[in-house]
């Protein structure tokens, strides 16, 4: 099974080189989608680019969901059977990649969701927001994922065709969960390690309210 | 007799006529659009100055006052315009997303 790693990137000059070095060790093709970064992230990738790393660049910032979609489109049109999405901020441990490949290749799951241990080191607001999202999605769509917002996840080509998301921003992870449930795909969760960095990055409370509104919209439209 | 509220409404309508003309001069809207906006704002001024013109309509739709009917009408118009604007923005966003993706994939 040919598995590509897709890494959406936006202004992560501090971490992206480290992430690429660590992920490269797994010898899987890597697609980095620079979503209109305004720092030196893109240049840093070009400097350390190897044969297995492909850099795609969005001229303007569209959002995480759009970057993930671009990466998936590239991977699947270049022979991928599955893709694993990873964040570019070094929050995910590349050692967890083997858990995804095992589930994709060995146990033939369609979608694999990474789940952070929300009892360890997760800020309280994120913990509560995440749990609320899980319960809300579960009650609306009858699919329970303990960590709906984790960006570490794997999708097969077949599953991608069924869950192609519309979200361009941070709503993408939740939409993927909802569409997986709707399409009745075979899914599982794998525990992943997460290292939280300081600073205002990722889903903000404002984004969370936006996602909440989108969940209600998807309840009516999906 | 023209009351304060009518004066405010007339001044507002006149300023909107000015902005419509300005946009037309800058070629941001075309002839049909300027004509449409002129009809709307001049029509508004006429109705504001001669509210009795709409009294029959107000009675037909069971509004106590012409003013109430105009407020409800304005709300409906705003909701309609917001919905239409939302749909247009969505369509533009989708086109922009597709274009940016196409450009990023084209280089490979």
Contacts between the chains, C-beta under 8 A, distances in Angstrom:
chain1	res1	chain2	res2	distance
A	33	B	104	7.3
A	54	B	108	6.7
A	56	B	104	4.5
A	56	B	105	6.7
A	56	B	107	7.9
A	56	B	108	6.8
A	57	B	104	5.6
A	57	B	107	7.7
A	58	B	100	5.0
A	58	B	101	7.5
A	58	B	104	5.5
A	59	B	100	5.7
A	59	B	103	6.1
A	59	B	104	7.5
A	60	B	96	7.8
A	60	B	100	6.1
A	62	B	96	7.6
A	62	B	97	5.6
A	62	B	100	5.8
A	66	B	97	5.4
A	66	B	100	7.5
A	66	B	101	7.1
A	69	B	101	7.1
A	70	B	101	4.9
A	70	B	104	5.8
A	70	B	105	6.9
A	73	B	101	6.9
A	73	B	105	6.7
A	74	B	105	6.0
A	74	B	108	6.9
A	77	B	105	8.0
A	168	B	93	7.3
A	168	B	97	6.0
